[in-house]
């Protein structure tokens, strides 16, 4: 069988929405589907505690890759006409 999983962005600011998403996936898709959370920023305390009870959910921890994505997004956004508006 083909391996499938879900990636999502989150931080503690959207904790309630993340828990709702995880609960929905568990009920409507599968309680075993792999889910990887990419941290939006360093505010992850509540999410880390939540993951202790969810063995199918992991936290993406490759900080070097996250930095590359962040740099890429900032570079792309810097060329948008509204990027310099205040």
C-alpha positions as CSV (number, residue, x, y, z in Angstrom):
1,X,0.0,0.0,0.0
2,X,1.2,3.5,-0.8
3,X,2.3,5.5,2.2
4,X,0.3,8.8,2.7
5,X,0.5,11.6,5.2
6,X,-0.4,15.2,5.8
7,X,1.8,18.2,6.4
8,X,0.4,21.4,8.0
9,X,1.7,24.6,9.5
10,X,0.9,25.6,13.1
11,X,2.0,27.3,16.2
12,X,0.4,27.9,19.6
13,X,-1.6,30.8,18.3
14,X,-3.7,28.4,16.2
15,X,-3.6,25.5,18.7
16,X,-7.4,25.2,18.9
17,X,-7.7,25.0,15.1
18,X,-4.9,22.5,14.9
19,X,-6.6,20.2,17.5
20,X,-9.9,20.5,15.6
21,X,-8.1,19.5,12.4
22,X,-6.3,16.6,14.1
23,X,-9.6,15.4,15.6
24,X,-11.4,15.7,12.2
25,X,-8.7,13.7,10.4
26,X,-8.7,11.0,13.1
27,X,-12.5,10.6,12.8
28,X,-13.0,11.1,9.1
29,X,-9.8,9.7,7.5
30,X,-7.9,7.5,9.9
31,X,-6.5,7.6,13.4
32,X,-3.2,6.1,12.0
33,X,-2.5,8.6,9.2
34,X,0.8,10.3,9.6
35,X,0.7,14.0,10.2
36,X,3.7,16.3,10.3
37,X,3.4,19.8,11.8
38,X,5.8,22.4,10.4
39,X,6.3,25.1,13.0
40,X,5.2,28.5,11.9
41,X,7.5,30.0,14.6
42,X,8.9,29.1,18.0
43,X,5.6,29.3,19.9
44,X,5.1,25.6,20.1
45,X,4.7,24.7,23.8
46,X,1.0,23.8,23.8
47,X,1.4,21.9,20.5
48,X,4.4,19.9,21.9
49,X,2.3,18.8,24.9
50,X,-0.5,17.8,22.6
51,X,1.8,15.6,20.5
52,X,2.7,13.5,23.5
53,X,-0.7,11.9,23.3
54,X,-0.8,11.6,19.5
55,X,1.7,8.9,18.3
56,X,0.8,9.5,14.6
57,X,1.6,13.2,14.7
58,X,5.2,14.6,14.6
59,X,6.9,17.9,14.6
60,X,9.1,18.8,11.7
61,X,12.5,19.7,13.2
62,X,14.9,20.3,10.3
63,X,15.7,23.9,11.1
64,X,18.1,24.3,8.2
65,X,15.3,23.3,5.7
66,X,12.8,25.6,7.5
67,X,15.2,28.5,7.2
68,X,15.7,27.8,3.4
69,X,11.9,27.9,3.0
70,X,11.6,31.0,5.0
71,X,14.3,32.8,3.0
72,X,12.7,31.7,-0.3
73,X,9.3,33.0,0.8
74,X,10.8,36.4,1.9
75,X,12.6,36.6,-1.4
76,X,9.5,35.9,-3.4
77,X,7.4,38.3,-1.3
78,X,9.9,41.1,-1.7
79,X,9.1,41.3,-5.4
80,X,5.4,41.7,-4.9
81,X,4.1,45.3,-5.5
82,X,2.5,45.5,-2.1
83,X,5.6,44.3,-0.2
84,X,6.9,47.8,0.2
85,X,3.6,49.4,1.2
86,X,3.1,50.3,4.8
